[in-house]
Amino acid sequence: MCNQRLLTNGNILLGGVPIVTKKEMRSEETKRSIIAAAEKLFHERGYGSVTIREIAKEAGCSHTTIYIYFQDKEALLHALSMAPLQQLIGTLEALVADAFLSSDQKLLRLNAQFIQFCLDNKSMYAIFFESNAVRASEENPELPIHRLRNQMFNIIDQLLGTQLNLPEGEQLLNCSRIYFYMLRGIVGTYSNSEESVESIMGRLSTAFDHAFEALMLGFGIQLQERKNER
């Protein structure tokens, strides 16, 4: 068994190899405190209203300390948002890949998973999807958070294209936008509700399904009418 010992300079050795230092541990604790302070203030007052100095005060450090870990406030936004959004994207990608579900079943499950995710994170969902957002149609956005947001939108676009038999283009993009408006509208309606997420989903899941079924029916009628006009 390898011997582990703490040297006077703070290095912890495992088998003669340094694996962590006291300084690194303190650094990680400071970073976590800054992220927790930013989350608290963004939730209470909104991303745009909070300053770096206010985050530093809440975290119990100087504002210059924050810049050691994060380039700016936007970098803090990314630190808060990336992990939850990556988890959501992973869930939706697994859904799309499920060969045992039809495209309409996938859409209904996507709706439920997105609504559930947003309501589970209702103190932060506006930050996840709105703060410093770029257009969903923008190709290869620079920031990772924007790429994740657009990746999620592209999943909706892909499923709608299959269900409506539409190729990529402006028509499909507009349908996807409208579909996303519906999703965000449902979330916005209940984002300030004191009712539990379980109660909301249990009470209204059928209504949500019917709303999207009506939307899809409307898409089908509209697309057929446009086709007949040609």
Z-matrix of the N, CA and C atoms (Angstrom, degrees):
N
C 1 1.468
C 2 1.521 1 108.85
N 3 1.336 2 116.67 1 138.11
C 4 1.456 3 121.07 2 -179.70
C 5 1.520 4 110.17 3 -72.23
N 6 1.324 5 115.31 4 139.63
C 7 1.457 6 119.82 5 176.32
C 8 1.521 7 110.39 6 -81.49
N 9 1.330 8 116.39 7 141.38
C 10 1.462 9 122.00 8 176.97
C 11 1.520 10 108.09 9 -118.43
N 12 1.335 11 117.30 10 132.60
C 13 1.456 12 120.06 11 178.54
C 14 1.511 13 110.18 12 -148.93
N 15 1.318 14 116.08 13 155.70
C 16 1.455 15 123.46 14 -179.72
C 17 1.514 16 109.00 15 -101.52
N 18 1.324 17 117.40 16 122.10
C 19 1.452 18 121.87 17 178.74
C 20 1.519 19 110.64 18 -83.80
N 21 1.311 20 116.30 19 166.74
C 22 1.475 21 120.68 20 -177.91
C 23 1.516 22 112.53 21 -65.82
N 24 1.329 23 118.47 22 -24.56
C 25 1.465 24 120.44 23 178.87
C 26 1.520 25 113.05 24 -85.41
N 27 1.341 26 116.64 25 4.93
C 28 1.462 27 120.29 26 176.54
C 29 1.506 28 114.24 27 95.87
N 30 1.331 29 118.53 28 -8.81
C 31 1.452 30 120.05 29 178.30
C 32 1.519 31 111.34 30 -69.61
N 33 1.342 32 115.24 31 137.38
C 34 1.458 33 120.11 32 171.62
C 35 1.520 34 106.97 33 -101.38
N 36 1.352 35 115.60 34 123.77
C 37 1.455 36 120.05 35 -178.66
C 38 1.520 37 109.97 36 -102.00
N 39 1.331 38 115.19 37 135.54
C 40 1.461 39 121.88 38 173.49
C 41 1.521 40 106.80 39 -126.10
N 42 1.329 41 114.69 40 108.52
C 43 1.460 42 118.53 41 -176.11
C 44 1.511 43 112.17 42 63.61
N 45 1.344 44 117.62 43 31.63
C 46 1.453 45 121.53 44 178.32
C 47 1.513 46 114.13 45 84.87
N 48 1.363 47 118.16 46 0.60
C 49 1.468 48 121.63 47 -178.50
C 50 1.518 49 109.27 48 -112.48
N 51 1.337 50 118.91 49 125.24
C 52 1.468 51 120.15 50 178.03
C 53 1.522 52 111.28 51 -68.46
N 54 1.331 53 117.14 52 129.54
C 55 1.462 54 120.18 53 -177.15
C 56 1.522 55 112.61 54 -114.03
N 57 1.321 56 119.03 55 -22.49
C 58 1.452 57 120.60 56 179.12
C 59 1.518 58 107.83 57 -162.73
N 60 1.302 59 116.69 58 160.40
C 61 1.460 60 120.71 59 176.62
C 62 1.520 61 109.13 60 -128.92
N 63 1.329 62 114.79 61 159.78
C 64 1.464 63 119.17 62 175.61
C 65 1.520 64 110.50 63 -59.78
N 66 1.306 65 115.99 64 -38.82
C 67 1.465 66 120.58 65 179.40
C 68 1.517 67 111.17 66 -61.84
N 69 1.329 68 116.21 67 -41.94
C 70 1.465 69 120.13 68 179.20
C 71 1.526 70 110.67 69 -65.66
N 72 1.320 71 117.05 70 -37.38
C 73 1.465 72 120.60 71 178.37
C 74 1.527 73 110.50 72 -64.66
N 75 1.343 74 116.55 73 -44.22
C 76 1.466 75 119.90 74 178.82
C 77 1.526 76 110.30 75 -65.16
N 78 1.322 77 116.28 76 -38.08
C 79 1.460 78 121.10 77 179.20
C 80 1.525 79 111.36 78 -61.68
N 81 1.333 80 115.42 79 -42.96
C 82 1.470 81 119.78 80 -179.94
C 83 1.527 82 110.65 81 -66.88
N 84 1.310 83 117.58 82 -37.86
C 85 1.465 84 121.23 83 177.20
C 86 1.528 85 111.01 84 -63.34
N 87 1.329 86 116.08 85 -42.33
C 88 1.464 87 120.18 86 178.05
C 89 1.524 88 110.63 87 -62.55
N 90 1.309 89 116.44 88 -43.75
C 91 1.461 90 121.08 89 179.86
C 92 1.525 91 111.12 90 -60.85
N 93 1.334 92 116.27 91 -43.18
C 94 1.467 93 120.05 92 178.53
C 95 1.520 94 111.05 93 -63.89
N 96 1.322 95 117.21 94 -38.54
C 97 1.464 96 121.08 95 179.06
C 98 1.522 97 111.01 96 -63.94
N 99 1.319 98 116.45 97 -40.36
C 100 1.467 99 121.14 98 179.24
C 101 1.528 100 110.45 99 -64.64
N 102 1.326 101 116.55 100 -44.81
C 103 1.470 102 120.49 101 179.73
C 104 1.526 103 110.53 102 -63.50
N 105 1.337 104 117.16 103 -42.68
C 106 1.471 105 120.95 104 178.93
C 107 1.527 106 110.87 105 -63.18
N 108 1.334 107 117.14 106 -40.15
C 109 1.466 108 120.90 107 179.21
C 110 1.524 109 110.56 108 -65.77
N 111 1.330 110 116.52 109 -42.22
C 112 1.466 111 120.36 110 179.18
C 113 1.528 112 110.78 111 -63.37
N 114 1.317 113 116.88 112 -43.94
C 115 1.471 114 120.35 113 179.14
C 116 1.522 115 110.82 114 -59.81
N 117 1.325 116 116.94 115 -44.31
C 118 1.465 117 121.84 116 -179.56
C 119 1.534 118 110.78 117 -61.39
N 120 1.316 119 116.69 118 -47.66
C 121 1.463 120 120.08 119 -176.39
C 122 1.525 121 112.03 120 -73.22
N 123 1.323 122 117.65 121 -38.63
C 124 1.470 123 119.95 122 177.14
C 125 1.524 124 110.01 123 -60.93
N 126 1.321 125 115.89 124 -40.78
C 127 1.459 126 120.57 125 179.24
C 128 1.526 127 111.14 126 -65.46
N 129 1.322 128 117.41 127 -44.07
C 130 1.461 129 121.42 128 -175.27
C 131 1.519 130 112.76 129 -73.24
N 132 1.340 131 117.64 130 -38.01
C 133 1.456 132 119.90 131 -170.19
C 134 1.515 133 115.42 132 -125.19
N 135 1.332 134 116.62 133 -7.12
C 136 1.458 135 119.75 134 -178.14
C 137 1.518 136 111.83 135 92.74
N 138 1.309 137 115.17 136 146.68
C 139 1.462 138 121.31 137 -175.64
C 140 1.528 139 112.34 138 -57.37
N 141 1.332 140 116.49 139 -45.71
C 142 1.452 141 120.32 140 -174.03
C 143 1.512 142 114.66 141 -68.03
N 144 1.331 143 118.00 142 -22.01
C 145 1.464 144 121.39 143 -174.08
C 146 1.526 145 113.64 144 -91.09
N 147 1.307 146 117.29 145 -10.04
C 148 1.471 147 120.92 146 -173.28
C 149 1.522 148 110.21 147 -98.65
N 150 1.328 149 116.49 148 137.63
C 151 1.461 150 121.11 149 178.28
C 152 1.526 151 110.73 150 -104.13
N 153 1.317 152 115.12 151 162.74
C 154 1.463 153 121.20 152 176.94
C 155 1.534 154 110.50 153 -60.89
N 156 1.328 155 117.56 154 -40.31
C 157 1.464 156 120.64 155 179.66
C 158 1.529 157 111.27 156 -62.23
N 159 1.320 158 116.78 157 -38.05
C 160 1.463 159 119.95 158 179.09
C 161 1.530 160 110.94 159 -68.67
N 162 1.313 161 116.21 160 -37.90
C 163 1.468 162 119.74 161 176.58
C 164 1.529 163 109.78 162 -63.57
N 165 1.331 164 115.79 163 -43.21
C 166 1.467 165 120.14 164 179.60
C 167 1.523 166 111.12 165 -60.96
N 168 1.322 167 116.45 166 -43.29
C 169 1.463 168 120.08 167 179.55
C 170 1.517 169 110.93 168 -61.71
N 171 1.330 170 116.71 169 -43.04
C 172 1.470 171 121.26 170 179.30
C 173 1.528 172 110.84 171 -65.30
N 174 1.335 173 116.61 172 -35.20
C 175 1.465 174 120.85 173 -178.24
C 176 1.519 175 112.57 174 -83.15
N 177 1.336 176 116.95 175 -10.87
C 178 1.457 177 120.11 176 179.84
C 179 1.516 178 113.80 177 76.71
N 180 1.340 179 116.50 178 33.74
C 181 1.454 180 120.55 179 177.67
C 182 1.521 181 109.37 180 -138.81
N 183 1.294 182 118.11 181 175.49
C 184 1.457 183 121.24 182 177.50
C 185 1.521 184 109.87 183 -82.49
N 186 1.344 185 116.41 184 157.66
C 187 1.462 186 118.73 185 179.66
C 188 1.525 187 111.23 186 -66.85
N 189 1.323 188 117.47 187 -27.07
C 190 1.461 189 119.65 188 177.10
C 191 1.522 190 111.57 189 -68.83
N 192 1.331 191 116.47 190 -29.09
C 193 1.468 192 119.99 191 176.98
C 194 1.524 193 110.75 192 -62.89
N 195 1.330 194 116.65 193 -39.11
C 196 1.466 195 119.94 194 -179.98
C 197 1.520 196 110.77 195 -57.93
N 198 1.343 197 115.82 196 -40.08
C 199 1.465 198 118.99 197 -176.86
C 200 1.526 199 112.91 198 -70.48
N 201 1.315 200 117.64 199 -10.92
C 202 1.460 201 120.53 200 172.94
C 203 1.532 202 109.91 201 -69.53
N 204 1.343 203 114.92 202 -33.58
C 205 1.461 204 120.48 203 -174.38
C 206 1.523 205 113.20 204 -103.10
N 207 1.330 206 117.03 205 -30.71
C 208 1.461 207 121.00 206 -174.66
C 209 1.525 208 109.84 207 -133.90
N 210 1.315 209 116.13 208 133.25
C 211 1.456 210 120.45 209 -177.01
C 212 1.528 211 111.87 210 -63.91
N 213 1.338 212 115.89 211 -37.72
C 214 1.456 213 120.57 212 -178.53
C 215 1.530 214 108.71 213 -163.20
N 216 1.321 215 115.44 214 -174.33
C 217 1.464 216 119.84 215 -178.24
C 218 1.525 217 111.50 216 -65.43
N 219 1.316 218 116.49 217 -32.68
C 220 1.456 219 119.93 218 179.16
C 221 1.530 220 111.01 219 -64.07
N 222 1.334 221 116.41 220 -35.96
C 223 1.460 222 119.94 221 177.07
C 224 1.526 223 110.67 222 -63.65
N 225 1.331 224 117.01 223 -34.35
C 226 1.466 225 120.83 224 174.88
C 227 1.524 226 110.81 225 -65.68
N 228 1.315 227 116.03 226 -40.48
C 229 1.462 228 120.56 227 176.45
C 230 1.520 229 110.33 228 -57.19
N 231 1.332 230 116.33 229 -43.45
C 232 1.457 231 120.11 230 -179.92
C 233 1.525 232 111.27 231 -65.00
N 234 1.326 233 116.61 232 -41.66
C 235 1.462 234 120.61 233 -179.75
C 236 1.525 235 111.17 234 -60.98
N 237 1.328 236 117.00 235 -35.11
C 238 1.459 237 121.52 236 179.43
C 239 1.528 238 112.00 237 -75.44
N 240 1.318 239 116.38 238 -33.95
C 241 1.457 240 120.51 239 -166.63
C 242 1.516 241 114.93 240 -97.05
N 243 1.315 242 118.20 241 -29.45
C 244 1.458 243 120.66 242 -168.62
C 245 1.528 244 113.34 243 -60.25
N 246 1.335 245 118.07 244 -50.32
C 247 1.467 246 119.80 245 -175.26
C 248 1.532 247 112.47 246 -62.27
N 249 1.354 248 119.68 247 -48.81
C 250 1.473 249 118.48 248 178.37
C 251 1.527 250 112.79 249 -61.49
N 252 1.347 251 116.95 250 -40.57
C 253 1.461 252 119.29 251 -179.34
C 254 1.525 253 111.48 252 -67.88
N 255 1.318 254 117.22 253 -38.01
C 256 1.461 255 120.17 254 176.91
C 257 1.527 256 110.85 255 -62.49
N 258 1.322 257 116.67 256 -38.38
C 259 1.461 258 120.47 257 178.38
C 260 1.528 259 110.22 258 -65.49
N 261 1.336 260 116.70 259 -42.86
C 262 1.461 261 120.27 260 178.43
C 263 1.527 262 110.83 261 -62.90
N 264 1.329 263 116.71 262 -45.72
C 265 1.465 264 120.39 263 179.94
C 266 1.525 265 110.39 264 -60.44
N 267 1.319 266 117.17 265 -41.51
C 268 1.459 267 120.32 266 178.35
C 269 1.514 268 112.40 267 -60.52
N 270 1.333 269 115.98 268 -40.75
C 271 1.465 270 120.88 269 178.04
C 272 1.519 271 111.18 270 -63.85
N 273 1.330 272 116.42 271 -43.82
C 274 1.472 273 120.94 272 -178.11
C 275 1.524 274 111.13 273 -70.13
N 276 1.315 275 117.74 274 -36.54
C 277 1.466 276 120.15 275 178.23
C 278 1.529 277 110.91 276 -66.25
N 279 1.329 278 116.21 277 -38.20
C 280 1.469 279 119.55 278 176.59
C 281 1.526 280 110.47 279 -64.36
N 282 1.319 281 116.13 280 -36.34
C 283 1.461 282 120.86 281 177.99
C 284 1.523 283 110.68 282 -64.45
N 285 1.319 284 117.00 283 -46.19
C 286 1.462 285 121.40 284 179.93
C 287 1.528 286 110.79 285 -60.77
N 288 1.325 287 116.45 286 -35.54
C 289 1.468 288 121.01 287 -176.43
C 290 1.529 289 113.23 288 -80.05
N 291 1.325 290 118.27 289 -6.65
C 292 1.471 291 121.59 290 -177.29
C 293 1.526 292 109.82 291 -72.21
N 294 1.320 293 116.36 292 107.19
C 295 1.464 294 121.40 293 -175.75
C 296 1.524 295 112.98 294 -73.00
N 297 1.332 296 118.02 295 -10.47
C 298 1.462 297 120.78 296 -177.09
C 299 1.532 298 112.42 297 -91.93
N 300 1.335 299 116.97 298 -0.92
C 301 1.454 300 120.99 299 -179.88
C 302 1.520 301 110.61 300 -111.73
N 303 1.333 302 116.32 301 141.56
C 304 1.463 303 120.36 302 174.15
C 305 1.525 304 109.14 303 -77.63
N 306 1.327 305 116.96 304 168.27
C 307 1.460 306 120.24 305 -177.80
C 308 1.525 307 111.68 306 -64.62
N 309 1.335 308 117.75 307 -35.51
C 310 1.459 309 118.78 308 179.03
C 311 1.530 310 110.95 309 -71.39
N 312 1.326 311 118.04 310 -35.51
C 313 1.463 312 120.83 311 175.08
C 314 1.536 313 110.89 312 -64.73
N 315 1.313 314 115.80 313 -39.49
C 316 1.464 315 120.18 314 178.18
C 317 1.524 316 111.07 315 -63.31
N 318 1.324 317 116.66 316 -41.63
C 319 1.462 318 120.06 317 179.20
C 320 1.525 319 111.19 318 -63.15
N 321 1.320 320 116.94 319 -43.85
C 322 1.465 321 119.66 320 -179.82
C 323 1.526 322 111.15 321 -64.10
N 324 1.327 323 116.42 322 -39.57
C 325 1.466 324 118.87 323 178.05
C 326 1.518 325 111.55 324 -70.55
N 327 1.333 326 116.61 325 -36.44
C 328 1.461 327 119.67 326 175.24
C 329 1.520 328 110.27 327 -59.58
N 330 1.338 329 116.23 328 -44.75
C 331 1.464 330 119.89 329 179.05
C 332 1.523 331 110.77 330 -55.54
N 333 1.341 332 115.32 331 -50.75
C 334 1.461 333 120.13 332 -176.47
C 335 1.529 334 111.08 333 -62.60
N 336 1.319 335 117.02 334 -41.09
C 337 1.457 336 120.10 335 -177.96
C 338 1.529 337 111.43 336 -69.40
N 339 1.321 338 116.68 337 -39.29
C 340 1.461 339 119.97 338 178.93
C 341 1.525 340 110.83 339 -66.55
N 342 1.334 341 116.57 340 -47.20
C 343 1.467 342 120.56 341 -179.86
C 344 1.521 343 110.19 342 -61.75
N 345 1.331 344 116.52 343 -45.11
C 346 1.468 345 120.66 344 179.20
C 347 1.529 346 110.54 345 -60.11
N 348 1.325 347 117.03 346 -45.54
C 349 1.471 348 121.42 347 -179.74
C 350 1.526 349 110.37 348 -59.30
N 351 1.320 350 116.92 349 -47.48
C 352 1.461 351 120.28 350 -177.15
C 353 1.522 352 111.87 351 -66.13
N 354 1.319 353 117.11 352 -39.94
C 355 1.460 354 119.67 353 179.46
C 356 1.534 355 111.17 354 -72.35
N 357 1.320 356 117.27 355 -33.32
C 358 1.469 357 120.16 356 174.54
C 359 1.527 358 110.86 357 -65.07
N 360 1.343 359 116.08 358 -28.45
C 361 1.467 360 122.00 359 -178.38
C 362 1.523 361 110.58 360 -117.18
N 363 1.334 362 117.56 361 38.42
C 364 1.460 363 119.07 362 -170.51
C 365 1.518 364 113.50 363 -67.08
N 366 1.327 365 117.82 364 -18.96
C 367 1.461 366 118.67 365 175.84
C 368 1.521 367 111.29 366 -74.03
N 369 1.346 368 116.14 367 -16.65
C 370 1.465 369 119.62 368 -174.57
C 371 1.527 370 113.43 369 -125.77
N 372 1.337 371 118.91 370 -4.18
C 373 1.463 372 118.31 371 -170.01
C 374 1.515 373 112.66 372 -63.92
N 375 1.339 374 117.30 373 -34.39
C 376 1.463 375 119.36 374 177.90
C 377 1.527 376 110.72 375 -64.96
N 378 1.325 377 116.43 376 -35.80
C 379 1.465 378 120.51 377 176.94
C 380 1.525 379 109.79 378 -68.40
N 381 1.337 380 117.03 379 -40.93
C 382 1.458 381 120.49 380 179.08
C 383 1.529 382 112.09 381 -59.08
N 384 1.339 383 116.99 382 -41.25
C 385 1.462 384 119.97 383 -168.34
C 386 1.527 385 115.20 384 -112.81
N 387 1.331 386 118.80 385 -11.93
C 388 1.450 387 119.64 386 -174.37
C 389 1.521 388 114.74 387 -116.47
N 390 1.316 389 117.71 388 -39.49
C 391 1.458 390 120.73 389 -171.45
C 392 1.527 391 111.18 390 -61.69
N 393 1.342 392 114.75 391 123.47
C 394 1.465 393 121.73 392 178.12
C 395 1.530 394 112.45 393 54.68
N 396 1.319 395 115.92 394 36.92
C 397 1.464 396 120.23 395 -176.37
C 398 1.528 397 111.43 396 -72.89
N 399 1.339 398 115.37 397 154.95
C 400 1.458 399 121.95 398 172.87
C 401 1.520 400 107.72 399 -115.93
N 402 1.314 401 116.25 400 169.28
C 403 1.466 402 120.10 401 179.76
C 404 1.526 403 110.40 402 -64.34
N 405 1.332 404 115.12 403 141.03
C 406 1.466 405 119.99 404 -179.51
C 407 1.521 406 111.39 405 -63.80
N 408 1.319 407 117.38 406 -25.15
C 409 1.458 408 120.77 407 -178.00
C 410 1.527 409 112.51 408 -84.73
N 411 1.327 410 117.60 409 -4.23
C 412 1.457 411 120.06 410 -178.94
C 413 1.528 412 110.68 411 -69.93
N 414 1.311 413 116.08 412 127.67
C 415 1.464 414 120.73 413 -178.48
C 416 1.527 415 110.64 414 -87.30
N 417 1.319 416 115.26 415 136.47
C 418 1.470 417 122.47 416 176.16
C 419 1.526 418 113.56 417 49.49
N 420 1.348 419 117.99 418 57.33
C 421 1.470 420 118.93 419 175.70
C 422 1.517 421 110.29 420 -61.52
N 423 1.313 422 115.17 421 154.10
C 424 1.465 423 119.98 422 -172.09
C 425 1.519 424 113.30 423 -69.90
N 426 1.331 425 117.06 424 -42.41
C 427 1.460 426 119.97 425 -171.20
C 428 1.531 427 111.91 426 -87.26
N 429 1.331 428 118.15 427 141.31
C 430 1.468 429 121.05 428 -178.91
C 431 1.522 430 113.74 429 -58.19
N 432 1.336 431 117.58 430 -38.17
C 433 1.465 432 119.21 431 -179.17
C 434 1.520 433 110.79 432 -63.95
N 435 1.324 434 117.43 433 -36.42
C 436 1.459 435 120.74 434 178.29
C 437 1.525 436 110.52 435 -68.69
N 438 1.322 437 116.09 436 -36.76
C 439 1.466 438 118.92 437 178.11
C 440 1.523 439 110.96 438 -66.18
N 441 1.333 440 116.91 439 -37.50
C 442 1.471 441 119.77 440 177.25
C 443 1.526 442 111.29 441 -66.07
N 444 1.327 443 116.79 442 -44.58
C 445 1.466 444 119.64 443 178.44
C 446 1.523 445 110.61 444 -59.07
N 447 1.329 446 116.52 445 -45.41
C 448 1.453 447 120.11 446 -179.01
C 449 1.523 448 111.77 447 -69.47
N 450 1.325 449 116.66 448 -31.02
C 451 1.459 450 120.48 449 175.95
C 452 1.522 451 111.01 450 -62.75
N 453 1.337 452 116.07 451 -40.33
C 454 1.450 453 120.02 452 177.93
C 455 1.527 454 110.41 453 -66.16
N 456 1.336 455 116.54 454 -42.29
C 457 1.464 456 120.20 455 177.95
C 458 1.528 457 110.26 456 -62.52
N 459 1.326 458 117.06 457 -37.35
C 460 1.467 459 120.55 458 -179.99
C 461 1.524 460 111.69 459 -66.30
N 462 1.322 461 117.35 460 -29.29
C 463 1.462 462 120.54 461 176.34
C 464 1.527 463 109.55 462 -65.33
N 465 1.333 464 116.26 463 -44.23
C 466 1.470 465 120.40 464 175.72
C 467 1.522 466 109.52 465 -60.45
N 468 1.321 467 116.34 466 -45.55
C 469 1.460 468 122.06 467 -179.18
C 470 1.524 469 110.80 468 -58.63
N 471 1.315 470 116.38 469 -43.43
C 472 1.466 471 121.39 470 -179.06
C 473 1.525 472 111.56 471 -64.06
N 474 1.343 473 116.42 472 -46.29
C 475 1.465 474 119.74 473 -178.94
C 476 1.529 475 111.47 474 -66.89
N 477 1.320 476 116.67 475 -40.02
C 478 1.467 477 119.46 476 178.34
C 479 1.525 478 111.11 477 -65.68
N 480 1.324 479 116.13 478 -39.49
C 481 1.457 480 119.20 479 178.76
C 482 1.515 481 111.61 480 -59.82
N 483 1.328 482 116.09 481 -40.36
C 484 1.474 483 120.46 482 177.92
C 485 1.519 484 110.87 483 -67.90
N 486 1.328 485 117.06 484 -46.46
C 487 1.456 486 121.22 485 -176.07
C 488 1.523 487 112.40 486 -67.83
N 489 1.334 488 117.34 487 -38.48
C 490 1.462 489 121.47 488 -176.98
C 491 1.522 490 112.58 489 -94.34
N 492 1.336 491 116.14 490 -2.31
C 493 1.460 492 121.07 491 -177.74
C 494 1.530 493 111.08 492 56.26
N 495 1.316 494 114.86 493 48.55
C 496 1.458 495 121.18 494 -179.53
C 497 1.522 496 109.89 495 -114.82
N 498 1.317 497 117.30 496 136.07
C 499 1.465 498 119.30 497 174.74
C 500 1.528 499 110.07 498 -77.48
N 501 1.314 500 116.08 499 167.50
C 502 1.459 501 119.88 500 175.18
C 503 1.520 502 109.87 501 -60.32
N 504 1.302 503 116.00 502 141.52
C 505 1.460 504 120.12 503 -179.50
C 506 1.511 505 110.54 504 156.83
N 507 1.326 506 116.12 505 -174.59
C 508 1.463 507 121.84 506 -174.67
C 509 1.523 508 112.14 507 -64.43
N 510 1.311 509 117.49 508 -36.42
C 511 1.463 510 120.71 509 -179.01
C 512 1.529 511 111.04 510 -64.20
N 513 1.315 512 116.71 511 -46.94
C 514 1.464 513 120.39 512 178.36
C 515 1.522 514 110.17 513 -66.21
N 516 1.321 515 117.86 514 -39.67
C 517 1.461 516 121.19 515 179.74
C 518 1.522 517 110.67 516 -60.51
N 519 1.325 518 117.29 517 -41.89
C 520 1.469 519 120.37 518 178.96
C 521 1.524 520 111.54 519 -65.25
N 522 1.329 521 116.68 520 -39.91
C 523 1.466 522 119.65 521 176.90
C 524 1.525 523 110.53 522 -62.66
N 525 1.307 524 116.81 523 -41.74
C 526 1.461 525 121.20 524 179.78
C 527 1.518 526 111.30 525 -64.89
N 528 1.316 527 116.73 526 -38.88
C 529 1.462 528 120.41 527 177.01
C 530 1.526 529 110.82 528 -61.76
N 531 1.326 530 116.00 529 -46.80
C 532 1.464 531 120.41 530 179.91
C 533 1.524 532 110.55 531 -61.98
N 534 1.320 533 115.82 532 -40.77
C 535 1.465 534 120.65 533 178.97
C 536 1.527 535 110.33 534 -61.91
N 537 1.323 536 115.62 535 -43.11
C 538 1.460 537 119.84 536 -179.93
C 539 1.525 538 110.54 537 -67.72
N 540 1.351 539 117.68 538 -35.75
C 541 1.466 540 120.33 539 175.77
C 542 1.524 541 110.42 540 -58.13
N 543 1.326 542 116.29 541 -41.35
C 544 1.459 543 120.62 542 179.64
C 545 1.525 544 110.59 543 -63.21
N 546 1.326 545 116.37 544 -45.49
C 547 1.463 546 119.96 545 178.40
C 548 1.521 547 110.97 546 -58.47
N 549 1.326 548 115.73 547 -49.45
C 550 1.456 549 120.08 548 -177.69
C 551 1.526 550 111.03 549 -66.63
N 552 1.322 551 117.37 550 -32.55
C 553 1.464 552 120.22 551 177.98
C 554 1.515 553 112.38 552 -64.57
N 555 1.323 554 116.19 553 -42.09
C 556 1.468 555 120.46 554 177.74
C 557 1.522 556 109.99 555 -62.85
N 558 1.328 557 116.27 556 -46.98
C 559 1.465 558 120.14 557 179.66
C 560 1.526 559 110.50 558 -60.60
N 561 1.329 560 116.74 559 -45.59
C 562 1.462 561 120.63 560 -179.57
C 563 1.517 562 112.91 561 -61.31
N 564 1.325 563 116.65 562 -33.65
C 565 1.464 564 120.56 563 -179.55
C 566 1.523 565 111.60 564 -62.78
N 567 1.333 566 116.95 565 -34.18
C 568 1.463 567 120.65 566 -174.33
C 569 1.531 568 113.49 567 -113.01
N 570 1.330 569 116.59 568 9.53
C 571 1.471 570 118.79 569 -175.93
C 572 1.521 571 113.08 570 -67.53
N 573 1.327 572 117.48 571 -23.97
C 574 1.468 573 120.48 572 179.24
C 575 1.530 574 112.99 573 -108.79
N 576 1.320 575 115.38 574 10.76
C 577 1.464 576 119.58 575 -179.14
C 578 1.516 577 111.18 576 -72.74
N 579 1.321 578 116.05 577 142.93
C 580 1.463 579 120.70 578 175.34
C 581 1.532 580 111.74 579 -88.09
N 582 1.316 581 115.86 580 -4.94
C 583 1.465 582 120.35 581 176.57
C 584 1.526 583 109.47 582 -69.61
N 585 1.310 584 116.88 583 143.82
C 586 1.458 585 120.39 584 -178.67
C 587 1.526 586 110.18 585 -66.42
N 588 1.326 587 115.29 586 153.78
C 589 1.465 588 120.41 587 178.47
C 590 1.523 589 110.03 588 -61.26
N 591 1.315 590 116.85 589 -40.75
C 592 1.474 591 120.83 590 179.72
C 593 1.522 592 110.82 591 -60.06
N 594 1.336 593 116.26 592 -41.14
C 595 1.462 594 120.30 593 179.51
C 596 1.523 595 111.30 594 -67.49
N 597 1.328 596 116.57 595 -43.66
C 598 1.465 597 120.56 596 179.66
C 599 1.524 598 110.57 597 -60.80
N 600 1.329 599 116.44 598 -48.82
C 601 1.457 600 120.05 599 -177.79
C 602 1.529 601 111.04 600 -66.78
N 603 1.329 602 117.36 601 -39.60
C 604 1.453 603 120.26 602 178.96
C 605 1.514 604 112.72 603 -66.69
N 606 1.322 605 116.33 604 -37.94
C 607 1.465 606 121.72 605 -175.97
C 608 1.520 607 112.64 606 -80.15
N 609 1.350 608 117.44 607 -30.96
C 610 1.460 609 119.92 608 -167.81
C 611 1.526 610 115.41 609 -121.83
N 612 1.314 611 118.09 610 0.43
C 613 1.472 612 119.68 611 -177.91
C 614 1.519 613 112.32 612 -56.18
N 615 1.333 614 116.84 613 -41.42
C 616 1.463 615 120.10 614 179.39
C 617 1.524 616 111.03 615 -64.73
N 618 1.331 617 117.14 616 -40.61
C 619 1.464 618 120.63 617 177.86
C 620 1.522 619 110.74 618 -63.87
N 621 1.337 620 116.80 619 -39.91
C 622 1.466 621 120.15 620 177.52
C 623 1.533 622 110.03 621 -61.42
N 624 1.336 623 115.77 622 -45.04
C 625 1.471 624 119.62 623 179.27
C 626 1.524 625 110.64 624 -59.73
N 627 1.319 626 117.00 625 -44.60
C 628 1.468 627 120.92 626 -178.79
C 629 1.522 628 110.96 627 -64.15
N 630 1.326 629 117.06 628 -37.00
C 631 1.467 630 120.61 629 179.03
C 632 1.528 631 110.32 630 -61.92
N 633 1.316 632 116.92 631 -43.69
C 634 1.459 633 119.41 632 -179.04
C 635 1.520 634 112.10 633 -74.92
N 636 1.327 635 116.95 634 -32.07
C 637 1.464 636 119.17 635 174.44
C 638 1.519 637 110.70 636 -63.20
N 639 1.338 638 116.59 637 -39.86
C 640 1.465 639 120.73 638 176.83
C 641 1.526 640 110.64 639 -65.30
N 642 1.323 641 116.45 640 -39.92
C 643 1.460 642 120.29 641 178.46
C 644 1.529 643 110.65 642 -62.89
N 645 1.320 644 116.91 643 -44.63
C 646 1.461 645 120.56 644 179.55
C 647 1.525 646 111.20 645 -64.52
N 648 1.332 647 116.11 646 -38.00
C 649 1.461 648 119.77 647 176.43
C 650 1.527 649 110.02 648 -62.33
N 651 1.333 650 116.28 649 -42.35
C 652 1.458 651 120.93 650 177.97
C 653 1.518 652 111.86 651 -62.96
N 654 1.323 653 116.67 652 -40.20
C 655 1.461 654 120.09 653 176.77
C 656 1.530 655 109.83 654 -59.70
N 657 1.348 656 115.60 655 -46.39
C 658 1.454 657 119.93 656 -177.63
C 659 1.518 658 112.24 657 -61.36
N 660 1.327 659 116.42 658 -43.14
C 661 1.470 660 120.57 659 179.77
C 662 1.529 661 110.38 660 -65.36
N 663 1.302 662 116.41 661 -45.72
C 664 1.464 663 121.14 662 -179.09
C 665 1.532 664 111.50 663 -62.21
N 666 1.327 665 116.05 664 -44.05
C 667 1.457 666 119.25 665 179.84
C 668 1.525 667 111.96 666 -64.83
N 669 1.340 668 116.36 667 -37.65
C 670 1.466 669 119.97 668 178.13
C 671 1.522 670 111.15 669 -67.18
N 672 1.327 671 117.36 670 -40.78
C 673 1.453 672 120.94 671 178.46
C 674 1.529 673 111.11 672 -62.15
N 675 1.314 674 116.56 673 -42.71
C 676 1.459 675 120.21 674 178.84
C 677 1.524 676 111.45 675 -65.48
N 678 1.335 677 114.46 676 -36.16
C 679 1.460 678 118.37 677 177.86
C 680 1.517 679 111.53 678 -65.60
N 681 1.347 680 115.74 679 -38.28
C 682 1.466 681 119.99 680 -179.55
C 683 1.519 682 112.16 681 -70.89
N 684 1.329 683 116.75 682 -24.26
C 685 1.462 684 120.83 683 -179.46
C 686 1.532 685 113.06 684 -74.64
N 687 1.311 686 116.00 685 -18.37
C 688 1.473 687 119.20 686 -177.04
C 689 1.520 688 111.55 687 -74.48
